[in-house]
């Protein structure tokens, strides 16, 4: 394990979801109007849509078969399909009552 195999591009969808979740938690904690205005739901959907766009970009870009983090992350079509399924299910669970 002499070389570092860091490729953050392969985990871009997961990074987008994590950053969006942190932003939603901070906005929800410090802005009293956020719940009323549906800001948390909007930010959540924006993060999930961004992660889905990154997933589709990785899939279309043809980075299949690449590995990162010493083989712990493998980029293939199965991973891309399940990532899109999980993002779709997560977006379906967002409460949109406060948005409009």
Beta strands, then each sheet from edge to edge (+ up, - down):
strand 1: 67-68
strand 2: 73-74
sheet 1: 1+ 2-
end
